[in-house]
Amino acid sequence: MPLVNLLGSKRRLVLSALLICAVIFELDAQEQRTTPERKPKPSKPKLGKSTNKGPRAVTAKPKIKATPAAPAQTFLTQVLNKGKFKKVGETISVQTGDTLELRCRGKPVQWSIPSYLEEDDDGRLRIVQHERYSVLTLVNTTGADTGEYTCYPMYCEDTDCRKEYDKAVKVFVFFRDPQELFVPSSDYYEVIQLRTNWPTVLPCQVTSPEAKVTLHREFPPVEVAVDGTEISFNVKKGFTIHRPRPYHAGALYCVASLGNLRQSSTKYMLIYVNYPMAPPAPVIQASSSSVTVGENLRVSCSVVGEQDVVVEFTWDYPGQQIGRPLYTQESISPVGGGTVRQQSQSVLLVEEVRDVDQGTYTCTAQNLQGATSASTTVKVVPKAKPKKP
Ligand SMILES: *[C@@H]1O[C@H](CO)[C@@H](O)[C@H](O)[C@H]1NC(C)=O
């Protein structure tokens, strides 16, 4: 049985250095044969980096065919000291210092690992693609390695490969650290924007799934109620504030307790931002679509939107090319009605209209979600000749 052999040899190597309860998971990314619609050319898998075999030839194919269709589920196997297996679920706990070994079926596959590891792997991580599976090995683990490990089977046509996202298999791995209940952070505090009605996550990630985690406000020092609706907790993610409101702002932190240990997380400085639901929808209107030379023209641009959402206006107008200076007046006024809304307006003033002022006036309104323009055209007509007596 190949799995057992693999374990046997690998373990002896690693065991010499450390007390290890090697943990091996098999992520069963379905064999590609289960997607008939995407398999026009099964004969040329050139990307496989298997070391001792050439491009998979005829020999491999019958084997795969012989395998009964694998169920589209992930199964994880934990291997204990003497090659004993134990099935585990979608999360797993590993003692820090131990080796994590993940095995994912597929050829080739790509892994996605916690971003901290990706940036700063310091030689502890090894990924080896074998003939029919890939093995990810992480040694000398620490609490900081806690996170999601995902295997993506790749679909290849010649040398052109892409991830098969729908077949990704993932496992969340906790690395229990007897000293650190939270995944360490390099920052003393973290600034987080709370946007109106946009879910916000306080990523206080614990290293042990059993840790009891609570949320606290610094001033006044109180525990924040976590009701599962307004604020919820997920052991793989931290706290989520689902619909931020201004009163959620302030300095917050998480506290984790496990056994005799009680620790605080990094501090989160939550800053509330009035965040619009959508880009503005400006309405433009000229005081008249036809103005006589010498008269004054006003072009107004207005946006009705959520209260306290800042809208910025910019203008494009015909006299711009010759550097004609124009003036704008901006104002904000509340709008009546059920919900709290406001009208932001910019008025472009064109004094003593000249011929060059004829043309298209465009107003662009911008908020944090985007910018939208609106235009109108204005005709300039010559002054009526004074009648001769
Ligand atoms: C793992 O830790 C051992 C013992 O401290 C050390 O000798 C070894 O070099 C480490 N391995 C890696 C890949 O960091």
The ligand as a Gaussian input file, in Angstrom:
#p B3LYP/6-31G(d) Opt

LIG

0 1
 C       13.753000      22.111000      12.758000
 O       14.208000      22.198000      14.093000
 C       15.410000      21.446000      14.338000
 C       15.670000      21.492000      15.834000
 O       15.628000      22.802000      16.328000
 C       16.524000      22.040000      13.501000
 O       17.725000      21.331000      13.719000
 C       16.137000      21.976000      12.045000
 O       17.127000      22.610000      11.255000
 C       14.801000      22.640000      11.801000
 N       14.410000      22.391000      10.438000
 C       14.005000      23.372000       9.597000
 C       13.716000      22.973000       8.191000
 O       13.865000      24.522000       9.951000

